[in-house]
Amino acid sequence: ISDSWTGYNLDVFSLPHHYCEDLECVFIPHGVIVDRIERLANDIMKDIGDNRITVLCVLKGGYKFCADLVEQIKSLSRNSERFISMRVDFIRLRSYCNDKSTADLQIIGGEDLSKLTGKNVLIVEDVIGTGRTMEALLSHLEKYNPKMVKVASLLVKRSADNKYRPDYIGFEIPNIFVVGYALDYNEHFRDLHVSKP
């Protein structure tokens, strides 16, 4: 998505009235996200079909993307000669305070990561900003010797600071703060289209 993209006017969508004053635009409509997830699922099937994988969903923001991506992969797997057996596990990472990325990474739920030893892992994340959080998580996971690790992120922010590129990218967006589709601002706005506050 171009840096000059201004998004869609809020009047075009049905949004909760109490959020309208806090939003500038709808940046990515839900239907576009659904179509993109279908394509990502196809790409994942081509790359790692016929494998057992552990999907590691990064909560809280990644839960909607993860649920929709896993469902789409399952649908493709049922109707394909290639089959992916999936087990979903969850982890929480904390590296944001309000809308700013911090240097400190807290991993919540990491005590179960020893189960990833020798496994094929697909990490599903909501948004990659600086890439530092994902690089820290990947470094942490190396201690458990997974067989393979791939990363799918719904959004990747374009930034001179972001050198990290996940294996599967939903949308590359300008370096702006967005909410919706389970992405939040202090626990608010998770229930919206991807929007710019």
CYANA upper distance limits for C-alpha pairs under 8 A (distance plus 0.5 A):
  1 ILE  CA      5 TRP  CA      7.24
  1 ILE  CA    171 PHE  CA      7.29
  1 ILE  CA    172 GLU  CA      6.40
  1 ILE  CA    173 ILE  CA      5.62
  1 ILE  CA    174 PRO  CA      7.66
  2 SER  CA    173 ILE  CA      7.39
  2 SER  CA    174 PRO  CA      7.39
  3 ASP  CA    173 ILE  CA      7.68
  3 ASP  CA    174 PRO  CA      5.59
  6 THR  CA     25 CYS  CA      7.95
  6 THR  CA     27 PHE  CA      7.87
  7 GLY  CA     25 CYS  CA      6.02
  7 GLY  CA     26 VAL  CA      6.03
  7 GLY  CA     27 PHE  CA      4.90
  7 GLY  CA     28 ILE  CA      7.69
  8 TYR  CA     12 VAL  CA      7.74
  8 TYR  CA     25 CYS  CA      6.01
  8 TYR  CA     26 VAL  CA      5.53
  8 TYR  CA     27 PHE  CA      6.70
  8 TYR  CA     28 ILE  CA      8.48
  9 ASN  CA     13 PHE  CA      8.39
  9 ASN  CA     24 GLU  CA      8.49
  9 ASN  CA     25 CYS  CA      5.93
  9 ASN  CA     26 VAL  CA      7.07
 10 LEU  CA     15 LEU  CA      8.21
 10 LEU  CA     20 CYS  CA      7.98
 10 LEU  CA     23 LEU  CA      8.45
 10 LEU  CA     24 GLU  CA      7.95
 10 LEU  CA     25 CYS  CA      5.89
 10 LEU  CA     26 VAL  CA      6.61
 15 LEU  CA     19 TYR  CA      7.81
 15 LEU  CA     20 CYS  CA      7.56
 15 LEU  CA    192 LEU  CA      7.74
 16 PRO  CA     20 CYS  CA      7.43
 19 TYR  CA     23 LEU  CA      7.07
 19 TYR  CA    189 PHE  CA      8.09
 22 ASP  CA    197 PRO  CA      6.18
 23 LEU  CA    195 SER  CA      7.35
 23 LEU  CA    196 LYS  CA      6.37
 23 LEU  CA    197 PRO  CA      4.61
 24 GLU  CA    195 SER  CA      7.93
 24 GLU  CA    196 LYS  CA      6.00
 24 GLU  CA    197 PRO  CA      5.89
 25 CYS  CA    195 SER  CA      6.19
 25 CYS  CA    196 LYS  CA      6.00
 25 CYS  CA    197 PRO  CA      7.88
 26 VAL  CA    193 HIS  CA      6.93
 26 VAL  CA    194 VAL  CA      6.55
 26 VAL  CA    195 SER  CA      4.72
 26 VAL  CA    196 LYS  CA      6.87
 27 PHE  CA    178 VAL  CA      8.44
 27 PHE  CA    193 HIS  CA      8.23
 27 PHE  CA    194 VAL  CA      6.07
 27 PHE  CA    195 SER  CA      5.29
 27 PHE  CA    196 LYS  CA      6.68
 28 ILE  CA     32 VAL  CA      7.15
 28 ILE  CA     33 ILE  CA      7.47
 28 ILE  CA    193 HIS  CA      7.16
 28 ILE  CA    194 VAL  CA      5.68
 28 ILE  CA    195 SER  CA      7.32
 29 PRO  CA     33 ILE  CA      7.12
 29 PRO  CA    193 HIS  CA      6.13
 29 PRO  CA    194 VAL  CA      7.06
 30 HIS  CA     34 VAL  CA      6.76
 30 HIS  CA    181 TYR  CA      8.43
 30 HIS  CA    193 HIS  CA      6.13
 30 HIS  CA    194 VAL  CA      7.96
 31 GLY  CA     35 ASP  CA      6.79
 32 VAL  CA     36 ARG  CA      6.69
 33 ILE  CA     37 ILE  CA      6.63
 33 ILE  CA    170 GLY  CA      8.33
 34 VAL  CA     38 GLU  CA      6.89
 34 VAL  CA     68 ASP  CA      8.41
 35 ASP  CA     39 ARG  CA      7.11
 36 ARG  CA     40 LEU  CA      6.77
 36 ARG  CA    170 GLY  CA      6.72
 37 ILE  CA     41 ALA  CA      6.56
 37 ILE  CA     68 ASP  CA      7.86
 37 ILE  CA     69 LEU  CA      6.44
 37 ILE  CA     72 GLN  CA      7.97
 37 ILE  CA    170 GLY  CA      7.41
 38 GLU  CA     42 ASN  CA      6.86
 38 GLU  CA     69 LEU  CA      7.97
 38 GLU  CA     72 GLN  CA      6.71
 39 ARG  CA     43 ASP  CA      6.81
 40 LEU  CA     44 ILE  CA      6.64
 40 LEU  CA     69 LEU  CA      8.27
 40 LEU  CA    168 TYR  CA      7.22
 40 LEU  CA    169 ILE  CA      8.20
 40 LEU  CA    170 GLY  CA      7.53
 41 ALA  CA     45 MET  CA      6.62
 41 ALA  CA     69 LEU  CA      6.82
 41 ALA  CA     70 VAL  CA      8.45
 41 ALA  CA     72 GLN  CA      6.59
 41 ALA  CA     73 ILE  CA      5.65
 41 ALA  CA     76 LEU  CA      8.17
 42 ASN  CA     46 LYS  CA      6.78
 42 ASN  CA     73 ILE  CA      7.88
 42 ASN  CA     76 LEU  CA      7.91
 43 ASP  CA     47 ASP  CA      6.72
 44 ILE  CA     48 ILE  CA      6.32
 44 ILE  CA     49 GLY  CA      7.57
 44 ILE  CA     73 ILE  CA      8.34
 44 ILE  CA    168 TYR  CA      8.42
 45 MET  CA     49 GLY  CA      5.00
 45 MET  CA     73 ILE  CA      7.53
 45 MET  CA     76 LEU  CA      8.23
 45 MET  CA     77 SER  CA      8.09
 45 MET  CA     82 ARG  CA      7.90
 45 MET  CA     84 ILE  CA      7.99
 48 ILE  CA     84 ILE  CA      8.18
 49 GLY  CA     82 ARG  CA      5.87
 49 GLY  CA     83 PHE  CA      6.10
 49 GLY  CA     84 ILE  CA      5.79
 50 ASP  CA     82 ARG  CA      5.70
 50 ASP  CA     83 PHE  CA      5.22
 50 ASP  CA     84 ILE  CA      5.79
 50 ASP  CA     85 SER  CA      8.32
 51 ASN  CA     83 PHE  CA      7.54
 51 ASN  CA     84 ILE  CA      5.81
 51 ASN  CA     85 SER  CA      7.01
 51 ASN  CA    120 ASN  CA      8.19
 52 ARG  CA     84 ILE  CA      6.23
 52 ARG  CA     85 SER  CA      5.09
 52 ARG  CA     86 MET  CA      6.42
 52 ARG  CA    119 LYS  CA      8.35
 52 ARG  CA    120 ASN  CA      7.18
 53 ILE  CA     84 ILE  CA      7.60
 53 ILE  CA     85 SER  CA      6.74
 53 ILE  CA     86 MET  CA      5.58
 53 ILE  CA     87 ARG  CA      7.00
 53 ILE  CA    119 LYS  CA      7.22
 53 ILE  CA    120 ASN  CA      5.26
 53 ILE  CA    121 VAL  CA      5.97
 53 ILE  CA    122 LEU  CA      7.26
 54 THR  CA     86 MET  CA      6.23
 54 THR  CA     87 ARG  CA      5.35
 54 THR  CA     88 VAL  CA      6.23
 54 THR  CA     89 ASP  CA      7.48
 54 THR  CA    116 LEU  CA      8.10
 54 THR  CA    119 LYS  CA      7.43
 54 THR  CA    120 ASN  CA      6.63
 54 THR  CA    121 VAL  CA      5.32
 54 THR  CA    122 LEU  CA      6.71
 55 VAL  CA     86 MET  CA      7.16
 55 VAL  CA     87 ARG  CA      6.53
 55 VAL  CA     88 VAL  CA      5.13
 55 VAL  CA     89 ASP  CA      6.59
 55 VAL  CA    121 VAL  CA      6.33
 55 VAL  CA    122 LEU  CA      5.24
 55 VAL  CA    123 ILE  CA      6.36
 55 VAL  CA    124 VAL  CA      7.47
 56 LEU  CA     88 VAL  CA      6.54
 56 LEU  CA     89 ASP  CA      5.48
 56 LEU  CA     90 PHE  CA      5.97
 56 LEU  CA     91 ILE  CA      7.38
 56 LEU  CA    121 VAL  CA      7.32
 56 LEU  CA    122 LEU  CA      6.49
 56 LEU  CA    123 ILE  CA      5.14
 56 LEU  CA    124 VAL  CA      6.59
 57 CYS  CA     62 GLY  CA      6.73
 57 CYS  CA     63 TYR  CA      6.99
 57 CYS  CA     66 CYS  CA      6.66
 57 CYS  CA     88 VAL  CA      7.59
 57 CYS  CA     89 ASP  CA      6.70
 57 CYS  CA     90 PHE  CA      5.31
 57 CYS  CA     91 ILE  CA      6.73
 57 CYS  CA    123 ILE  CA      6.48
 57 CYS  CA    124 VAL  CA      5.40
 57 CYS  CA    125 GLU  CA      7.06
 58 VAL  CA     62 GLY  CA      5.78
 58 VAL  CA     63 TYR  CA      7.52
 58 VAL  CA     90 PHE  CA      6.59
 58 VAL  CA     91 ILE  CA      5.63
 58 VAL  CA     92 ARG  CA      5.99
 58 VAL  CA     93 LEU  CA      7.31
 58 VAL  CA    123 ILE  CA      7.73
 58 VAL  CA    124 VAL  CA      6.56
 58 VAL  CA    125 GLU  CA      5.82
 58 VAL  CA    126 ASP  CA      8.00
 59 LEU  CA     63 TYR  CA      6.26
 59 LEU  CA     90 PHE  CA      7.14
 59 LEU  CA     91 ILE  CA      6.43
 59 LEU  CA     92 ARG  CA      5.30
 59 LEU  CA     93 LEU  CA      7.62
 59 LEU  CA    125 GLU  CA      8.41
 60 LYS  CA     92 ARG  CA      7.19
 60 LYS  CA    182 ALA  CA      7.74
 60 LYS  CA    183 LEU  CA      8.34
 61 GLY  CA    125 GLU  CA      7.99
 61 GLY  CA    126 ASP  CA      6.01
 61 GLY  CA    181 TYR  CA      8.39
 61 GLY  CA    182 ALA  CA      5.35
 61 GLY  CA    183 LEU  CA      5.18
 61 GLY  CA    184 ASP  CA      7.41
 61 GLY  CA    190 ARG  CA      8.32
 62 GLY  CA     66 CYS  CA      6.33
 62 GLY  CA    124 VAL  CA      6.98
 62 GLY  CA    125 GLU  CA      5.46
 62 GLY  CA    126 ASP  CA      4.82
 62 GLY  CA    127 VAL  CA      8.48
 62 GLY  CA    182 ALA  CA      7.29
 62 GLY  CA    183 LEU  CA      8.04
 63 TYR  CA     67 ALA  CA      6.47
 63 TYR  CA    126 ASP  CA      8.46
 63 TYR  CA    182 ALA  CA      7.43
 64 LYS  CA     68 ASP  CA      6.67
 64 LYS  CA    181 TYR  CA      6.95
 64 LYS  CA    182 ALA  CA      6.39
 65 PHE  CA     69 LEU  CA      6.42
 65 PHE  CA    124 VAL  CA      8.12
 65 PHE  CA    125 GLU  CA      8.28
 65 PHE  CA    126 ASP  CA      7.25
 65 PHE  CA    154 LEU  CA      7.29
 65 PHE  CA    181 TYR  CA      8.01
 65 PHE  CA    182 ALA  CA      8.42
 66 CYS  CA     70 VAL  CA      6.41
 66 CYS  CA    124 VAL  CA      6.38
 66 CYS  CA    125 GLU  CA      8.14
 67 ALA  CA     71 GLU  CA      6.60
 68 ASP  CA     72 GLN  CA      6.65
 69 LEU  CA     73 ILE  CA      6.65
 70 VAL  CA     74 LYS  CA      6.60
 71 GLU  CA     75 SER  CA      6.67
 72 GLN  CA     76 LEU  CA      6.73
 73 ILE  CA     77 SER  CA      6.43
 73 ILE  CA     84 ILE  CA      8.29
 74 LYS  CA     78 ARG  CA      6.64
 74 LYS  CA     84 ILE  CA      7.98
 75 SER  CA     79 ASN  CA      7.14
 76 LEU  CA     80 SER  CA      6.58
 77 SER  CA     81 GLU  CA      8.07
 77 SER  CA     82 ARG  CA      6.78
 77 SER  CA     83 PHE  CA      5.42
 77 SER  CA     84 ILE  CA      6.64
 78 ARG  CA     83 PHE  CA      7.71
 90 PHE  CA    109 GLY  CA      7.78
 91 ILE  CA    107 ILE  CA      7.64
 91 ILE  CA    108 ILE  CA      6.48
 91 ILE  CA    109 GLY  CA      5.66
 91 ILE  CA    110 GLY  CA      7.16
 92 ARG  CA    107 ILE  CA      6.39
 92 ARG  CA    108 ILE  CA      5.40
 92 ARG  CA    109 GLY  CA      6.98
 93 LEU  CA    105 LEU  CA      7.17
 93 LEU  CA    106 GLN  CA      6.04
 93 LEU  CA    107 ILE  CA      5.27
 93 LEU  CA    108 ILE  CA      6.66
 93 LEU  CA    133 THR  CA      8.45
 94 ARG  CA    104 ASP  CA      8.41
 94 ARG  CA    105 LEU  CA      6.22
 94 ARG  CA    106 GLN  CA      5.56
 94 ARG  CA    107 ILE  CA      7.22
 95 SER  CA    101 SER  CA      6.23
 95 SER  CA    102 THR  CA      5.79
 95 SER  CA    103 ALA  CA      7.37
 95 SER  CA    104 ASP  CA      6.38
 95 SER  CA    105 LEU  CA      5.52
 95 SER  CA    106 GLN  CA      7.25
 95 SER  CA    133 THR  CA      7.32
 96 TYR  CA    100 LYS  CA      5.96
 96 TYR  CA    101 SER  CA      4.98
 96 TYR  CA    102 THR  CA      6.12
 97 CYS  CA    101 SER  CA      7.07
 97 CYS  CA    102 THR  CA      7.42
 98 ASN  CA    185 TYR  CA      6.89
 98 ASN  CA    186 ASN  CA      6.49
 99 ASP  CA    177 PHE  CA      7.40
 99 ASP  CA    185 TYR  CA      7.29
101 SER  CA    129 GLY  CA      8.48
101 SER  CA    130 THR  CA      8.33
103 ALA  CA    132 ARG  CA      8.48
105 LEU  CA    133 THR  CA      7.14
105 LEU  CA    136 ALA  CA      8.02
109 GLY  CA    113 LEU  CA      8.42
113 LEU  CA    117 THR  CA      8.44
113 LEU  CA    141 LEU  CA      7.93
113 LEU  CA    144 TYR  CA      7.50
114 SER  CA    144 TYR  CA      6.16
115 LYS  CA    119 LYS  CA      8.50
116 LEU  CA    120 ASN  CA      8.23
116 LEU  CA    121 VAL  CA      7.82
116 LEU  CA    144 TYR  CA      6.87
116 LEU  CA    145 ASN  CA      7.85
116 LEU  CA    146 PRO  CA      5.97
117 THR  CA    144 TYR  CA      5.59
117 THR  CA    145 ASN  CA      5.50
117 THR  CA    146 PRO  CA      5.05
117 THR  CA    147 LYS  CA      7.58
118 GLY  CA    145 ASN  CA      6.60
118 GLY  CA    146 PRO  CA      4.98
118 GLY  CA    147 LYS  CA      5.03
118 GLY  CA    148 MET  CA      8.42
119 LYS  CA    146 PRO  CA      5.46
119 LYS  CA    147 LYS  CA      5.49
119 LYS  CA    148 MET  CA      7.21
120 ASN  CA    146 PRO  CA      6.84
120 ASN  CA    147 LYS  CA      5.82
120 ASN  CA    148 MET  CA      5.12
120 ASN  CA    149 VAL  CA      6.56
121 VAL  CA    146 PRO  CA      7.55
121 VAL  CA    147 LYS  CA      8.23
121 VAL  CA    148 MET  CA      6.43
121 VAL  CA    149 VAL  CA      5.17
121 VAL  CA    150 LYS  CA      6.75
122 LEU  CA    149 VAL  CA      6.35
122 LEU  CA    150 LYS  CA      5.33
122 LEU  CA    151 VAL  CA      6.09
122 LEU  CA    152 ALA  CA      7.60
123 ILE  CA    149 VAL  CA      7.80
123 ILE  CA    150 LYS  CA      6.72
123 ILE  CA    151 VAL  CA      5.18
123 ILE  CA    152 ALA  CA      6.63
124 VAL  CA    151 VAL  CA      6.57
124 VAL  CA    152 ALA  CA      5.45
124 VAL  CA    153 SER  CA      6.40
125 GLU  CA    151 VAL  CA      8.03
125 GLU  CA    152 ALA  CA      6.75
125 GLU  CA    153 SER  CA      5.20
125 GLU  CA    154 LEU  CA      7.18
126 ASP  CA    153 SER  CA      5.96
126 ASP  CA    154 LEU  CA      5.65
126 ASP  CA    155 LEU  CA      6.73
126 ASP  CA    183 LEU  CA      7.54
127 VAL  CA    153 SER  CA      6.34
127 VAL  CA    154 LEU  CA      6.45
127 VAL  CA    155 LEU  CA      5.00
127 VAL  CA    156 VAL  CA      6.11
127 VAL  CA    157 LYS  CA      7.97
128 ILE  CA    133 THR  CA      8.38
128 ILE  CA    134 MET  CA      7.85
128 ILE  CA    153 SER  CA      7.33
128 ILE  CA    155 LEU  CA      6.79
128 ILE  CA    156 VAL  CA      5.26
128 ILE  CA    157 LYS  CA      6.70
129 GLY  CA    156 VAL  CA      6.69
129 GLY  CA    157 LYS  CA      5.55
129 GLY  CA    158 ARG  CA      8.20
129 GLY  CA    159 SER  CA      8.08
129 GLY  CA    162 ASN  CA      7.09
129 GLY  CA    175 ASN  CA      7.93
130 THR  CA    157 LYS  CA      8.07
130 THR  CA    159 SER  CA      7.63
130 THR  CA    161 ASP  CA      6.12
130 THR  CA    162 ASN  CA      4.86
130 THR  CA    163 LYS  CA      8.01
130 THR  CA    164 TYR  CA      8.19
131 GLY  CA    135 GLU  CA      6.63
131 GLY  CA    161 ASP  CA      8.50
131 GLY  CA    162 ASN  CA      5.86
131 GLY  CA    163 LYS  CA      7.20
131 GLY  CA    164 TYR  CA      5.64
131 GLY  CA    165 ARG  CA      8.31
132 ARG  CA    136 ALA  CA      6.55
132 ARG  CA    162 ASN  CA      8.36
132 ARG  CA    164 TYR  CA      8.40
133 THR  CA    137 LEU  CA      6.73
134 MET  CA    138 LEU  CA      6.56
135 GLU  CA    139 SER  CA      6.57
135 GLU  CA    164 TYR  CA      7.95
136 ALA  CA    140 HIS  CA      6.65
137 LEU  CA    141 LEU  CA      6.63
138 LEU  CA    142 GLU  CA      6.80
139 SER  CA    143 LYS  CA      7.90
140 HIS  CA    144 TYR  CA      8.43
141 LEU  CA    145 ASN  CA      7.63
141 LEU  CA    146 PRO  CA      7.89
142 GLU  CA    146 PRO  CA      7.38
150 LYS  CA    166 PRO  CA      7.96
150 LYS  CA    167 ASP  CA      6.45
151 VAL  CA    166 PRO  CA      5.65
151 VAL  CA    167 ASP  CA      5.79
151 VAL  CA    168 TYR  CA      6.79
152 ALA  CA    166 PRO  CA      6.52
152 ALA  CA    167 ASP  CA      6.52
152 ALA  CA    168 TYR  CA      4.93
152 ALA  CA    169 ILE  CA      6.47
152 ALA  CA    170 GLY  CA      8.25
153 SER  CA    166 PRO  CA      7.18
153 SER  CA    168 TYR  CA      6.80
153 SER  CA    169 ILE  CA      5.76
153 SER  CA    170 GLY  CA      6.70
154 LEU  CA    169 ILE  CA      6.42
154 LEU  CA    170 GLY  CA      4.84
154 LEU  CA    171 PHE  CA      6.64
155 LEU  CA    169 ILE  CA      7.01
155 LEU  CA    170 GLY  CA      6.17
155 LEU  CA    171 PHE  CA      5.42
155 LEU  CA    172 GLU  CA      6.27
155 LEU  CA    173 ILE  CA      7.24
156 VAL  CA    169 ILE  CA      7.33
156 VAL  CA    170 GLY  CA      8.28
156 VAL  CA    171 PHE  CA      6.84
156 VAL  CA    172 GLU  CA      5.26
156 VAL  CA    173 ILE  CA      6.60
157 LYS  CA    162 ASN  CA      8.08
157 LYS  CA    172 GLU  CA      6.32
157 LYS  CA    173 ILE  CA      5.48
157 LYS  CA    174 PRO  CA      6.02
157 LYS  CA    175 ASN  CA      5.41
157 LYS  CA    176 ILE  CA      7.87
158 ARG  CA    162 ASN  CA      7.41
158 ARG  CA    172 GLU  CA      7.05
158 ARG  CA    173 ILE  CA      6.45
158 ARG  CA    174 PRO  CA      5.67
158 ARG  CA    175 ASN  CA      5.84
159 SER  CA    174 PRO  CA      8.04
159 SER  CA    175 ASN  CA      6.38
176 ILE  CA    196 LYS  CA      8.32
177 PHE  CA    196 LYS  CA      7.05
177 PHE  CA    197 PRO  CA      7.86
178 VAL  CA    183 LEU  CA      7.83
178 VAL  CA    184 ASP  CA      8.48
178 VAL  CA    194 VAL  CA      6.91
178 VAL  CA    195 SER  CA      5.97
178 VAL  CA    196 LYS  CA      5.21
178 VAL  CA    197 PRO  CA      7.01
179 VAL  CA    183 LEU  CA      5.27
179 VAL  CA    184 ASP  CA      5.62
179 VAL  CA    185 TYR  CA      7.14
179 VAL  CA    189 PHE  CA      6.48
179 VAL  CA    190 ARG  CA      7.13
179 VAL  CA    192 LEU  CA      7.89
179 VAL  CA    193 HIS  CA      8.28
179 VAL  CA    194 VAL  CA      5.96
179 VAL  CA    195 SER  CA      5.77
179 VAL  CA    196 LYS  CA      6.82
179 VAL  CA    197 PRO  CA      7.50
180 GLY  CA    184 ASP  CA      6.83
180 GLY  CA    189 PHE  CA      5.89
180 GLY  CA    190 ARG  CA      5.10
180 GLY  CA    191 ASP  CA      6.24
180 GLY  CA    192 LEU  CA      4.75
180 GLY  CA    193 HIS  CA      5.46
180 GLY  CA    194 VAL  CA      4.79
180 GLY  CA    195 SER  CA      6.41
181 TYR  CA    190 ARG  CA      6.16
181 TYR  CA    191 ASP  CA      6.51
181 TYR  CA    192 LEU  CA      6.20
181 TYR  CA    193 HIS  CA      6.07
181 TYR  CA    194 VAL  CA      6.18
182 ALA  CA    189 PHE  CA      7.98
182 ALA  CA    190 ARG  CA      4.44
182 ALA  CA    191 ASP  CA      6.66
182 ALA  CA    192 LEU  CA      8.14
183 LEU  CA    189 PHE  CA      7.62
183 LEU  CA    190 ARG  CA      5.69
183 LEU  CA    194 VAL  CA      8.32
184 ASP  CA    188 HIS  CA      5.74
184 ASP  CA    189 PHE  CA      5.82
184 ASP  CA    190 ARG  CA      5.54
185 TYR  CA    189 PHE  CA      7.13
